[in-house]
């Protein structure tokens, strides 16, 4: 059965009809819940956002999303990680 992930939009194969997320998003969600710091939680969330925006059509919206994504990575590295 072929499905589209509800978080990132990747098309994946599964045998479970109730599975809605790809393995990558499931792993990131589990890791995010088990993370001990805000920095790690944000890293896993940013990875999910990155996969979602990589699958968008090329154009100005994709450029704006990636600019925002890089800003989120910078804030996570310099401000949140620096506070811990």
N, CA, C and O atoms as a Maestro MAE file, in Angstrom:
{
 s_m_m2io_version
 :::
 2.0.0
}

f_m_ct {
 s_m_title
 :::
 protein
 m_atom[336] {
  # First column is atom index #
  i_m_mmod_type
  r_m_x_coord
  r_m_y_coord
  r_m_z_coord
  i_m_residue_number
  s_m_chain_name
  s_m_pdb_residue_name
  s_m_pdb_atom_name
  i_m_atomic_number
  :::
  1 25 0.842 -1.160 0.000 1 A "UNK " " N  " 7
  2 3 0.000 0.000 0.000 1 A "UNK " " CA " 6
  3 2 0.897 1.236 0.000 1 A "UNK " " C  " 6
  4 15 1.844 1.326 0.782 1 A "UNK " " O  " 8
  5 25 0.597 2.171 -0.868 2 A "UNK " " N  " 7
  6 3 1.350 3.409 -0.976 2 A "UNK " " CA " 6
  7 2 0.579 4.520 -0.277 2 A "UNK " " C  " 6
  8 15 -0.618 4.694 -0.505 2 A "UNK " " O  " 8
  9 25 1.274 5.272 0.577 3 A "UNK " " N  " 7
  10 3 0.651 6.374 1.311 3 A "UNK " " CA " 6
  11 2 1.552 7.587 1.300 3 A "UNK " " C  " 6
  12 15 2.748 7.495 1.020 3 A "UNK " " O  " 8
  13 25 0.958 8.729 1.610 4 A "UNK " " N  " 7
  14 3 1.708 9.981 1.735 4 A "UNK " " CA " 6
  15 2 1.741 10.365 3.212 4 A "UNK " " C  " 6
  16 15 0.708 10.372 3.883 4 A "UNK " " O  " 8
  17 25 2.929 10.684 3.711 5 A "UNK " " N  " 7
  18 3 3.117 11.063 5.111 5 A "UNK " " CA " 6
  19 2 2.386 12.377 5.392 5 A "UNK " " C  " 6
  20 15 2.481 13.323 4.610 5 A "UNK " " O  " 8
  21 25 1.658 12.432 6.509 6 A "UNK " " N  " 7
  22 3 0.915 13.647 6.829 6 A "UNK " " CA " 6
  23 2 1.809 14.757 7.368 6 A "UNK " " C  " 6
  24 15 1.403 15.919 7.381 6 A "UNK " " O  " 8
  25 25 3.012 14.422 7.811 7 A "UNK " " N  " 7
  26 3 3.928 15.444 8.326 7 A "UNK " " CA " 6
  27 2 4.817 16.036 7.239 7 A "UNK " " C  " 6
  28 15 4.933 17.256 7.126 7 A "UNK " " O  " 8
  29 25 5.436 15.187 6.448 8 A "UNK " " N  " 7
  30 3 6.431 15.693 5.497 8 A "UNK " " CA " 6
  31 2 6.033 15.543 4.029 8 A "UNK " " C  " 6
  32 15 6.638 16.186 3.172 8 A "UNK " " O  " 8
  33 25 5.046 14.726 3.718 9 A "UNK " " N  " 7
  34 3 4.598 14.581 2.343 9 A "UNK " " CA " 6
  35 2 5.338 13.539 1.534 9 A "UNK " " C  " 6
  36 15 5.081 13.395 0.338 9 A "UNK " " O  " 8
  37 25 6.244 12.814 2.146 10 A "UNK " " N  " 7
  38 3 6.975 11.760 1.440 10 A "UNK " " CA " 6
  39 2 6.026 10.603 1.142 10 A "UNK " " C  " 6
  40 15 5.197 10.246 1.979 10 A "UNK " " O  " 8
  41 25 6.144 10.025 -0.033 11 A "UNK " " N  " 7
  42 3 5.355 8.853 -0.399 11 A "UNK " " CA " 6
  43 2 6.125 7.624 0.066 11 A "UNK " " C  " 6
  44 15 7.308 7.477 -0.241 11 A "UNK " " O  " 8
  45 25 5.457 6.739 0.807 12 A "UNK " " N  " 7
  46 3 6.126 5.567 1.358 12 A "UNK " " CA " 6
  47 2 5.228 4.340 1.224 12 A "UNK " " C  " 6
  48 15 4.019 4.447 1.021 12 A "UNK " " O  " 8
  49 25 5.855 3.175 1.342 13 A "UNK " " N  " 7
  50 3 5.151 1.894 1.267 13 A "UNK " " CA " 6
  51 2 4.905 1.366 2.663 13 A "UNK " " C  " 6
  52 15 5.788 1.449 3.517 13 A "UNK " " O  " 8
  53 25 3.719 0.821 2.916 14 A "UNK " " N  " 7
  54 3 3.409 0.242 4.214 14 A "UNK " " CA " 6
  55 2 2.384 -0.872 4.061 14 A "UNK " " C  " 6
  56 15 1.600 -0.903 3.113 14 A "UNK " " O  " 8
  57 25 2.416 -1.781 5.022 15 A "UNK " " N  " 7
  58 3 1.417 -2.835 5.073 15 A "UNK " " CA " 6
  59 2 0.320 -2.515 6.076 15 A "UNK " " C  " 6
  60 15 -0.751 -3.122 6.052 15 A "UNK " " O  " 8
  61 25 0.592 -1.554 6.961 16 A "UNK " " N  " 7
  62 3 -0.351 -1.160 7.996 16 A "UNK " " CA " 6
  63 2 -1.297 -0.080 7.451 16 A "UNK " " C  " 6
  64 15 -0.837 1.013 7.121 16 A "UNK " " O  " 8
  65 25 -2.587 -0.351 7.348 17 A "UNK " " N  " 7
  66 3 -3.514 0.646 6.795 17 A "UNK " " CA " 6
  67 2 -3.727 1.855 7.706 17 A "UNK " " C  " 6
  68 15 -4.224 2.885 7.251 17 A "UNK " " O  " 8
  69 25 -3.363 1.746 8.975 18 A "UNK " " N  " 7
  70 3 -3.572 2.859 9.900 18 A "UNK " " CA " 6
  71 2 -2.335 3.734 10.066 18 A "UNK " " C  " 6
  72 15 -2.402 4.757 10.747 18 A "UNK " " O  " 8
  73 25 -1.224 3.365 9.473 19 A "UNK " " N  " 7
  74 3 0.002 4.155 9.577 19 A "UNK " " CA " 6
  75 2 -0.139 5.412 8.722 19 A "UNK " " C  " 6
  76 15 -0.442 5.329 7.531 19 A "UNK " " O  " 8
  77 25 0.082 6.576 9.332 20 A "UNK " " N  " 7
  78 3 -0.082 7.845 8.637 20 A "UNK " " CA " 6
  79 2 1.224 8.585 8.411 20 A "UNK " " C  " 6
  80 15 1.285 9.497 7.587 20 A "UNK " " O  " 8
  81 25 2.280 8.198 9.142 21 A "UNK " " N  " 7
  82 3 3.562 8.885 9.047 21 A "UNK " " CA " 6
  83 2 4.642 7.929 8.548 21 A "UNK " " C  " 6
  84 15 4.591 6.725 8.797 21 A "UNK " " O  " 8
  85 25 5.614 8.491 7.842 22 A "UNK " " N  " 7
  86 3 6.745 7.682 7.383 22 A "UNK " " CA " 6
  87 2 7.628 7.338 8.579 22 A "UNK " " C  " 6
  88 15 7.460 7.891 9.666 22 A "UNK " " O  " 8
  89 25 8.560 6.431 8.371 23 A "UNK " " N  " 7
  90 3 9.444 5.985 9.450 23 A "UNK " " CA " 6
  91 2 10.300 7.127 9.990 23 A "UNK " " C  " 6
  92 15 10.571 7.188 11.189 23 A "UNK " " O  " 8
  93 25 10.725 8.025 9.114 24 A "UNK " " N  " 7
  94 3 11.561 9.140 9.552 24 A "UNK " " CA " 6
  95 2 10.807 10.044 10.521 24 A "UNK " " C  " 6
  96 15 11.342 10.422 11.563 24 A "UNK " " O  " 8
  97 25 9.570 10.389 10.180 25 A "UNK " " N  " 7
  98 3 8.775 11.270 11.048 25 A "UNK " " CA " 6
  99 2 8.404 10.570 12.351 25 A "UNK " " C  " 6
  100 15 8.388 11.194 13.412 25 A "UNK " " O  " 8
  101 25 8.107 9.282 12.273 26 A "UNK " " N  " 7
  102 3 7.807 8.531 13.495 26 A "UNK " " CA " 6
  103 2 9.014 8.516 14.431 26 A "UNK " " C  " 6
  104 15 8.880 8.729 15.636 26 A "UNK " " O  " 8
  105 25 10.194 8.261 13.862 27 A "UNK " " N  " 7
  106 3 11.413 8.250 14.673 27 A "UNK " " CA " 6
  107 2 11.682 9.625 15.282 27 A "UNK " " C  " 6
  108 15 12.046 9.730 16.453 27 A "UNK " " O  " 8
  109 25 11.501 10.677 14.486 28 A "UNK " " N  " 7
  110 3 11.729 12.023 15.005 28 A "UNK " " CA " 6
  111 2 10.723 12.369 16.093 28 A "UNK " " C  " 6
  112 15 11.085 13.021 17.073 28 A "UNK " " O  " 8
  113 25 9.468 11.950 15.946 29 A "UNK " " N  " 7
  114 3 8.466 12.220 16.980 29 A "UNK " " CA " 6
  115 2 8.804 11.488 18.279 29 A "UNK " " C  " 6
  116 15 8.700 12.061 19.364 29 A "UNK " " O  " 8
  117 25 9.204 10.236 18.167 30 A "UNK " " N  " 7
  118 3 9.576 9.473 19.368 30 A "UNK " " CA " 6
  119 2 10.798 10.089 20.037 30 A "UNK " " C  " 6
  120 15 10.831 10.242 21.258 30 A "UNK " " O  " 8
  121 25 11.805 10.444 19.233 31 A "UNK " " N  " 7
  122 3 13.011 11.051 19.784 31 A "UNK " " CA " 6
  123 2 12.706 12.414 20.415 31 A "UNK " " C  " 6
  124 15 13.287 12.777 21.438 31 A "UNK " " O  " 8
  125 25 11.792 13.161 19.796 32 A "UNK " " N  " 7
  126 3 11.418 14.464 20.338 32 A "UNK " " CA " 6
  127 2 10.752 14.318 21.704 32 A "UNK " " C  " 6
  128 15 11.006 15.114 22.608 32 A "UNK " " O  " 8
  129 25 9.904 13.310 21.855 33 A "UNK " " N  " 7
  130 3 9.237 13.086 23.135 33 A "UNK " " CA " 6
  131 2 10.211 12.637 24.218 33 A "UNK " " C  " 6
  132 15 10.025 12.951 25.394 33 A "UNK " " O  " 8
  133 25 11.250 11.902 23.825 34 A "UNK " " N  " 7
  134 3 12.207 11.378 24.790 34 A "UNK " " CA " 6
  135 2 13.397 12.313 25.039 34 A "UNK " " C  " 6
  136 15 14.232 12.037 25.901 34 A "UNK " " O  " 8
  137 25 13.474 13.405 24.294 35 A "UNK " " N  " 7
  138 3 14.622 14.320 24.428 35 A "UNK " " CA " 6
  139 2 14.617 14.989 25.791 35 A "UNK " " C  " 6
  140 15 13.568 15.306 26.354 35 A "UNK " " O  " 8
  141 25 15.820 15.193 26.300 36 A "UNK " " N  " 7
  142 3 15.972 15.770 27.633 36 A "UNK " " CA " 6
  143 2 16.086 17.286 27.618 36 A "UNK " " C  " 6
  144 15 15.867 17.927 28.646 36 A "UNK " " O  " 8
  145 25 16.420 17.870 26.485 37 A "UNK " " N  " 7
  146 3 16.619 19.323 26.452 37 A "UNK " " CA " 6
  147 2 15.792 19.953 25.333 37 A "UNK " " C  " 6
  148 15 15.369 19.276 24.396 37 A "UNK " " O  " 8
  149 25 15.574 21.247 25.450 38 A "UNK " " N  " 7
  150 3 14.852 21.986 24.412 38 A "UNK " " CA " 6
  151 2 15.625 21.989 23.106 38 A "UNK " " C  " 6
  152 15 15.039 21.951 22.024 38 A "UNK " " O  " 8
  153 25 16.936 22.035 23.214 39 A "UNK " " N  " 7
  154 3 17.778 22.034 22.013 39 A "UNK " " CA " 6
  155 2 17.532 20.777 21.172 39 A "UNK " " C  " 6
  156 15 17.329 20.876 19.962 39 A "UNK " " O  " 8
  157 25 17.550 19.605 21.797 40 A "UNK " " N  " 7
  158 3 17.333 18.359 21.057 40 A "UNK " " CA " 6
  159 2 15.907 18.260 20.524 40 A "UNK " " C  " 6
  160 15 15.697 17.802 19.401 40 A "UNK " " O  " 8
  161 25 14.923 18.685 21.320 41 A "UNK " " N  " 7
  162 3 13.535 18.674 20.845 41 A "UNK " " CA " 6
  163 2 13.392 19.523 19.585 41 A "UNK " " C  " 6
  164 15 12.733 19.125 18.624 41 A "UNK " " O  " 8
  165 25 14.016 20.687 19.605 42 A "UNK " " N  " 7
  166 3 13.942 21.568 18.440 42 A "UNK " " CA " 6
  167 2 14.666 20.978 17.235 42 A "UNK " " C  " 6
  168 15 14.220 21.159 16.102 42 A "UNK " " O  " 8
  169 25 15.775 20.277 17.458 43 A "UNK " " N  " 7
  170 3 16.493 19.637 16.350 43 A "UNK " " CA " 6
  171 2 15.594 18.642 15.617 43 A "UNK " " C  " 6
  172 15 15.524 18.651 14.388 43 A "UNK " " O  " 8
  173 25 14.915 17.795 16.367 44 A "UNK " " N  " 7
  174 3 14.044 16.799 15.739 44 A "UNK " " CA " 6
  175 2 12.870 17.455 15.024 44 A "UNK " " C  " 6
  176 15 12.453 16.993 13.962 44 A "UNK " " O  " 8
  177 25 12.342 18.510 15.589 45 A "UNK " " N  " 7
  178 3 11.234 19.227 14.956 45 A "UNK " " CA " 6
  179 2 11.704 19.890 13.669 45 A "UNK " " C  " 6
  180 15 10.993 19.871 12.664 45 A "UNK " " O  " 8
  181 25 12.890 20.474 13.694 46 A "UNK " " N  " 7
  182 3 13.440 21.128 12.504 46 A "UNK " " CA " 6
  183 2 13.692 20.106 11.407 46 A "UNK " " C  " 6
  184 15 13.475 20.409 10.233 46 A "UNK " " O  " 8
  185 25 14.145 18.902 11.754 47 A "UNK " " N  " 7
  186 3 14.350 17.851 10.747 47 A "UNK " " CA " 6
  187 2 13.037 17.516 10.036 47 A "UNK " " C  " 6
  188 15 13.026 17.315 8.822 47 A "UNK " " O  " 8
  189 25 11.937 17.456 10.781 48 A "UNK " " N  " 7
  190 3 10.631 17.182 10.164 48 A "UNK " " CA " 6
  191 2 10.229 18.316 9.231 48 A "UNK " " C  " 6
  192 15 9.737 18.073 8.129 48 A "UNK " " O  " 8
  193 25 10.437 19.550 9.668 49 A "UNK " " N  " 7
  194 3 10.121 20.694 8.813 49 A "UNK " " CA " 6
  195 2 10.960 20.670 7.546 49 A "UNK " " C  " 6
  196 15 10.461 20.965 6.460 49 A "UNK " " O  " 8
  197 25 12.226 20.320 7.683 50 A "UNK " " N  " 7
  198 3 13.127 20.299 6.523 50 A "UNK " " CA " 6
  199 2 12.645 19.295 5.477 50 A "UNK " " C  " 6
  200 15 12.631 19.595 4.283 50 A "UNK " " O  " 8
  201 25 12.251 18.100 5.930 51 A "UNK " " N  " 7
  202 3 11.743 17.108 4.978 51 A "UNK " " CA " 6
  203 2 10.476 17.595 4.295 51 A "UNK " " C  " 6
  204 15 10.279 17.346 3.106 51 A "UNK " " O  " 8
  205 25 9.621 18.284 5.028 52 A "UNK " " N  " 7
  206 3 8.376 18.793 4.443 52 A "UNK " " CA " 6
  207 2 8.674 19.804 3.348 52 A "UNK " " C  " 6
  208 15 8.074 19.740 2.275 52 A "UNK " " O  " 8
  209 25 9.584 20.733 3.595 53 A "UNK " " N  " 7
  210 3 9.852 21.792 2.640 53 A "UNK " " CA " 6
  211 2 10.718 21.329 1.480 53 A "UNK " " C  " 6
  212 15 10.704 21.957 0.421 53 A "UNK " " O  " 8
  213 25 11.469 20.253 1.647 54 A "UNK " " N  " 7
  214 3 12.237 19.709 0.530 54 A "UNK " " CA " 6
  215 2 11.311 19.157 -0.540 54 A "UNK " " C  " 6
  216 15 11.691 19.097 -1.709 54 A "UNK " " O  " 8
  217 25 10.102 18.754 -0.166 55 A "UNK " " N  " 7
  218 3 9.169 18.161 -1.113 55 A "UNK " " CA " 6
  219 2 8.211 19.166 -1.734 55 A "UNK " " C  " 6
  220 15 7.288 18.763 -2.443 55 A "UNK " " O  " 8
  221 25 8.399 20.469 -1.492 56 A "UNK " " N  " 7
  222 3 7.558 21.472 -2.114 56 A "UNK " " CA " 6
  223 2 8.097 21.811 -3.497 56 A "UNK " " C  " 6
  224 15 9.250 21.523 -3.818 56 A "UNK " " O  " 8
  225 25 7.251 22.425 -4.303 57 A "UNK " " N  " 7
  226 3 7.652 22.809 -5.653 57 A "UNK " " CA " 6
  227 2 8.673 23.941 -5.587 57 A "UNK " " C  " 6
  228 15 8.612 24.777 -4.686 57 A "UNK " " O  " 8
  229 25 9.611 23.976 -6.536 58 A "UNK " " N  " 7
  230 3 10.593 25.064 -6.551 58 A "UNK " " CA " 6
  231 2 9.897 26.405 -6.806 58 A "UNK " " C  " 6
  232 15 8.916 26.484 -7.545 58 A "UNK " " O  " 8
  233 25 10.420 27.431 -6.188 59 A "UNK " " N  " 7
  234 3 9.856 28.758 -6.385 59 A "UNK " " CA " 6
  235 2 10.141 29.648 -5.190 59 A "UNK " " C  " 6
  236 15 10.945 29.311 -4.321 59 A "UNK " " O  " 8
  237 25 9.477 30.777 -5.162 60 A "UNK " " N  " 7
  238 3 9.721 31.768 -4.122 60 A "UNK " " CA " 6
  239 2 9.293 31.258 -2.753 60 A "UNK " " C  " 6
  240 15 9.935 31.580 -1.754 60 A "UNK " " O  " 8
  241 25 8.227 30.472 -2.682 61 A "UNK " " N  " 7
  242 3 7.760 29.941 -1.400 61 A "UNK " " CA " 6
  243 2 8.803 28.999 -0.810 61 A "UNK " " C  " 6
  244 15 9.065 29.040 0.392 61 A "UNK " " O  " 8
  245 25 9.395 28.157 -1.637 62 A "UNK " " N  " 7
  246 3 10.425 27.235 -1.158 62 A "UNK " " CA " 6
  247 2 11.645 28.002 -0.660 62 A "UNK " " C  " 6
  248 15 12.245 27.625 0.347 62 A "UNK " " O  " 8
  249 25 12.010 29.059 -1.346 63 A "UNK " " N  " 7
  250 3 13.149 29.878 -0.916 63 A "UNK " " CA " 6
  251 2 12.856 30.521 0.431 63 A "UNK " " C  " 6
  252 15 13.721 30.547 1.306 63 A "UNK " " O  " 8
  253 25 11.648 31.039 0.605 64 A "UNK " " N  " 7
  254 3 11.275 31.647 1.879 64 A "UNK " " CA " 6
  255 2 11.249 30.618 3.000 64 A "UNK " " C  " 6
  256 15 11.694 30.906 4.111 64 A "UNK " " O  " 8
  257 25 10.738 29.426 2.727 65 A "UNK " " N  " 7
  258 3 10.715 28.364 3.736 65 A "UNK " " CA " 6
  259 2 12.128 27.972 4.161 65 A "UNK " " C  " 6
  260 15 12.394 27.801 5.351 65 A "UNK " " O  " 8
  261 25 13.033 27.832 3.194 66 A "UNK " " N  " 7
  262 3 14.391 27.451 3.546 66 A "UNK " " CA " 6
  263 2 15.115 28.571 4.284 66 A "UNK " " C  " 6
  264 15 15.964 28.300 5.133 66 A "UNK " " O  " 8
  265 25 14.795 29.819 3.974 67 A "UNK " " N  " 7
  266 3 15.363 30.935 4.730 67 A "UNK " " CA " 6
  267 2 14.886 30.872 6.170 67 A "UNK " " C  " 6
  268 15 15.677 31.034 7.099 67 A "UNK " " O  " 8
  269 25 13.604 30.639 6.357 68 A "UNK " " N  " 7
  270 3 13.052 30.495 7.696 68 A "UNK " " CA " 6
  271 2 13.653 29.294 8.416 68 A "UNK " " C  " 6
  272 15 13.938 29.364 9.611 68 A "UNK " " O  " 8
  273 25 13.842 28.209 7.704 69 A "UNK " " N  " 7
  274 3 14.431 27.003 8.282 69 A "UNK " " CA " 6
  275 2 15.855 27.264 8.758 69 A "UNK " " C  " 6
  276 15 16.228 26.838 9.852 69 A "UNK " " O  " 8
  277 25 16.650 27.954 7.956 70 A "UNK " " N  " 7
  278 3 18.020 28.264 8.366 70 A "UNK " " CA " 6
  279 2 18.043 29.226 9.550 70 A "UNK " " C  " 6
  280 15 18.931 29.152 10.399 70 A "UNK " " O  " 8
  281 25 17.080 30.116 9.603 71 A "UNK " " N  " 7
  282 3 16.967 31.001 10.759 71 A "UNK " " CA " 6
  283 2 16.627 30.196 12.014 71 A "UNK " " C  " 6
  284 15 17.169 30.464 13.087 71 A "UNK " " O  " 8
  285 25 15.740 29.219 11.888 72 A "UNK " " N  " 7
  286 3 15.389 28.356 13.025 72 A "UNK " " CA " 6
  287 2 16.602 27.564 13.500 72 A "UNK " " C  " 6
  288 15 16.809 27.411 14.704 72 A "UNK " " O  " 8
  289 25 17.395 27.066 12.578 73 A "UNK " " N  " 7
  290 3 18.597 26.316 12.937 73 A "UNK " " CA " 6
  291 2 19.583 27.233 13.663 73 A "UNK " " C  " 6
  292 15 20.176 26.837 14.667 73 A "UNK " " O  " 8
  293 25 19.759 28.457 13.157 74 A "UNK " " N  " 7
  294 3 20.678 29.396 13.793 74 A "UNK " " CA " 6
  295 2 20.212 29.733 15.208 74 A "UNK " " C  " 6
  296 15 21.016 29.732 16.140 74 A "UNK " " O  " 8
  297 25 18.933 30.018 15.374 75 A "UNK " " N  " 7
  298 3 18.399 30.341 16.700 75 A "UNK " " CA " 6
  299 2 18.586 29.160 17.643 75 A "UNK " " C  " 6
  300 15 18.962 29.339 18.801 75 A "UNK " " O  " 8
  301 25 18.323 27.959 17.151 76 A "UNK " " N  " 7
  302 3 18.469 26.771 17.987 76 A "UNK " " CA " 6
  303 2 19.927 26.577 18.409 76 A "UNK " " C  " 6
  304 15 20.196 26.251 19.566 76 A "UNK " " O  " 8
  305 25 20.853 26.772 17.500 77 A "UNK " " N  " 7
  306 3 22.264 26.574 17.808 77 A "UNK " " CA " 6
  307 2 22.821 27.651 18.724 77 A "UNK " " C  " 6
  308 15 23.537 27.346 19.678 77 A "UNK " " O  " 8
  309 25 22.499 28.903 18.444 78 A "UNK " " N  " 7
  310 3 23.153 30.003 19.151 78 A "UNK " " CA " 6
  311 2 22.408 30.480 20.392 78 A "UNK " " C  " 6
  312 15 23.040 30.838 21.386 78 A "UNK " " O  " 8
  313 25 21.103 30.493 20.355 79 A "UNK " " N  " 7
  314 3 20.363 31.033 21.481 79 A "UNK " " CA " 6
  315 2 19.911 29.955 22.471 79 A "UNK " " C  " 6
  316 15 20.124 30.079 23.677 79 A "UNK " " O  " 8
  317 25 19.287 28.901 21.947 80 A "UNK " " N  " 7
  318 3 18.762 27.874 22.858 80 A "UNK " " CA " 6
  319 2 19.888 27.009 23.394 80 A "UNK " " C  " 6
  320 15 19.929 26.730 24.592 80 A "UNK " " O  " 8
  321 25 20.801 26.577 22.535 81 A "UNK " " N  " 7
  322 3 21.919 25.749 22.997 81 A "UNK " " CA " 6
  323 2 22.853 26.565 23.888 81 A "UNK " " C  " 6
  324 15 23.430 26.035 24.838 81 A "UNK " " O  " 8
  325 25 23.000 27.858 23.578 82 A "UNK " " N  " 7
  326 3 23.870 28.707 24.380 82 A "UNK " " CA " 6
  327 2 23.339 28.952 25.787 82 A "UNK " " C  " 6
  328 15 24.117 29.203 26.707 82 A "UNK " " O  " 8
  329 25 22.016 28.882 25.962 83 A "UNK " " N  " 7
  330 3 21.413 29.107 27.286 83 A "UNK " " CA " 6
  331 2 21.550 27.878 28.179 83 A "UNK " " C  " 6
  332 15 21.494 28.003 29.402 83 A "UNK " " O  " 8
  333 25 21.724 26.723 27.608 84 A "UNK " " N  " 7
  334 3 21.749 25.496 28.417 84 A "UNK " " CA " 6
  335 2 23.088 25.249 29.026 84 A "UNK " " C  " 6
  336 15 23.272 24.259 29.734 84 A "UNK " " O  " 8
  :::
 }
 m_bond[335] {
  # First column is bond index #
  i_m_from
  i_m_to
  i_m_order
  :::
  1 1 2 1
  2 2 3 1
  3 3 4 2
  4 3 5 1
  5 5 6 1
  6 6 7 1
  7 7 8 2
  8 7 9 1
  9 9 10 1
  10 10 11 1
  11 11 12 2
  12 11 13 1
  13 13 14 1
  14 14 15 1
  15 15 16 2
  16 15 17 1
  17 17 18 1
  18 18 19 1
  19 19 20 2
  20 19 21 1
  21 21 22 1
  22 22 23 1
  23 23 24 2
  24 23 25 1
  25 25 26 1
  26 26 27 1
  27 27 28 2
  28 27 29 1
  29 29 30 1
  30 30 31 1
  31 31 32 2
  32 31 33 1
  33 33 34 1
  34 34 35 1
  35 35 36 2
  36 35 37 1
  37 37 38 1
  38 38 39 1
  39 39 40 2
  40 39 41 1
  41 41 42 1
  42 42 43 1
  43 43 44 2
  44 43 45 1
  45 45 46 1
  46 46 47 1
  47 47 48 2
  48 47 49 1
  49 49 50 1
  50 50 51 1
  51 51 52 2
  52 51 53 1
  53 53 54 1
  54 54 55 1
  55 55 56 2
  56 55 57 1
  57 57 58 1
  58 58 59 1
  59 59 60 2
  60 59 61 1
  61 61 62 1
  62 62 63 1
  63 63 64 2
  64 63 65 1
  65 65 66 1
  66 66 67 1
  67 67 68 2
  68 67 69 1
  69 69 70 1
  70 70 71 1
  71 71 72 2
  72 71 73 1
  73 73 74 1
  74 74 75 1
  75 75 76 2
  76 75 77 1
  77 77 78 1
  78 78 79 1
  79 79 80 2
  80 79 81 1
  81 81 82 1
  82 82 83 1
  83 83 84 2
  84 83 85 1
  85 85 86 1
  86 86 87 1
  87 87 88 2
  88 87 89 1
  89 89 90 1
  90 90 91 1
  91 91 92 2
  92 91 93 1
  93 93 94 1
  94 94 95 1
  95 95 96 2
  96 95 97 1
  97 97 98 1
  98 98 99 1
  99 99 100 2
  100 99 101 1
  101 101 102 1
  102 102 103 1
  103 103 104 2
  104 103 105 1
  105 105 106 1
  106 106 107 1
  107 107 108 2
  108 107 109 1
  109 109 110 1
  110 110 111 1
  111 111 112 2
  112 111 113 1
  113 113 114 1
  114 114 115 1
  115 115 116 2
  116 115 117 1
  117 117 118 1
  118 118 119 1
  119 119 120 2
  120 119 121 1
  121 121 122 1
  122 122 123 1
  123 123 124 2
  124 123 125 1
  125 125 126 1
  126 126 127 1
  127 127 128 2
  128 127 129 1
  129 129 130 1
  130 130 131 1
  131 131 132 2
  132 131 133 1
  133 133 134 1
  134 134 135 1
  135 135 136 2
  136 135 137 1
  137 137 138 1
  138 138 139 1
  139 139 140 2
  140 139 141 1
  141 141 142 1
  142 142 143 1
  143 143 144 2
  144 143 145 1
  145 145 146 1
  146 146 147 1
  147 147 148 2
  148 147 149 1
  149 149 150 1
  150 150 151 1
  151 151 152 2
  152 151 153 1
  153 153 154 1
  154 154 155 1
  155 155 156 2
  156 155 157 1
  157 157 158 1
  158 158 159 1
  159 159 160 2
  160 159 161 1
  161 161 162 1
  162 162 163 1
  163 163 164 2
  164 163 165 1
  165 165 166 1
  166 166 167 1
  167 167 168 2
  168 167 169 1
  169 169 170 1
  170 170 171 1
  171 171 172 2
  172 171 173 1
  173 173 174 1
  174 174 175 1
  175 175 176 2
  176 175 177 1
  177 177 178 1
  178 178 179 1
  179 179 180 2
  180 179 181 1
  181 181 182 1
  182 182 183 1
  183 183 184 2
  184 183 185 1
  185 185 186 1
  186 186 187 1
  187 187 188 2
  188 187 189 1
  189 189 190 1
  190 190 191 1
  191 191 192 2
  192 191 193 1
  193 193 194 1
  194 194 195 1
  195 195 196 2
  196 195 197 1
  197 197 198 1
  198 198 199 1
  199 199 200 2
  200 199 201 1
  201 201 202 1
  202 202 203 1
  203 203 204 2
  204 203 205 1
  205 205 206 1
  206 206 207 1
  207 207 208 2
  208 207 209 1
  209 209 210 1
  210 210 211 1
  211 211 212 2
  212 211 213 1
  213 213 214 1
  214 214 215 1
  215 215 216 2
  216 215 217 1
  217 217 218 1
  218 218 219 1
  219 219 220 2
  220 219 221 1
  221 221 222 1
  222 222 223 1
  223 223 224 2
  224 223 225 1
  225 225 226 1
  226 226 227 1
  227 227 228 2
  228 227 229 1
  229 229 230 1
  230 230 231 1
  231 231 232 2
  232 231 233 1
  233 233 234 1
  234 234 235 1
  235 235 236 2
  236 235 237 1
  237 237 238 1
  238 238 239 1
  239 239 240 2
  240 239 241 1
  241 241 242 1
  242 242 243 1
  243 243 244 2
  244 243 245 1
  245 245 246 1
  246 246 247 1
  247 247 248 2
  248 247 249 1
  249 249 250 1
  250 250 251 1
  251 251 252 2
  252 251 253 1
  253 253 254 1
  254 254 255 1
  255 255 256 2
  256 255 257 1
  257 257 258 1
  258 258 259 1
  259 259 260 2
  260 259 261 1
  261 261 262 1
  262 262 263 1
  263 263 264 2
  264 263 265 1
  265 265 266 1
  266 266 267 1
  267 267 268 2
  268 267 269 1
  269 269 270 1
  270 270 271 1
  271 271 272 2
  272 271 273 1
  273 273 274 1
  274 274 275 1
  275 275 276 2
  276 275 277 1
  277 277 278 1
  278 278 279 1
  279 279 280 2
  280 279 281 1
  281 281 282 1
  282 282 283 1
  283 283 284 2
  284 283 285 1
  285 285 286 1
  286 286 287 1
  287 287 288 2
  288 287 289 1
  289 289 290 1
  290 290 291 1
  291 291 292 2
  292 291 293 1
  293 293 294 1
  294 294 295 1
  295 295 296 2
  296 295 297 1
  297 297 298 1
  298 298 299 1
  299 299 300 2
  300 299 301 1
  301 301 302 1
  302 302 303 1
  303 303 304 2
  304 303 305 1
  305 305 306 1
  306 306 307 1
  307 307 308 2
  308 307 309 1
  309 309 310 1
  310 310 311 1
  311 311 312 2
  312 311 313 1
  313 313 314 1
  314 314 315 1
  315 315 316 2
  316 315 317 1
  317 317 318 1
  318 318 319 1
  319 319 320 2
  320 319 321 1
  321 321 322 1
  322 322 323 1
  323 323 324 2
  324 323 325 1
  325 325 326 1
  326 326 327 1
  327 327 328 2
  328 327 329 1
  329 329 330 1
  330 330 331 1
  331 331 332 2
  332 331 333 1
  333 333 334 1
  334 334 335 1
  335 335 336 2
  :::
 }
}
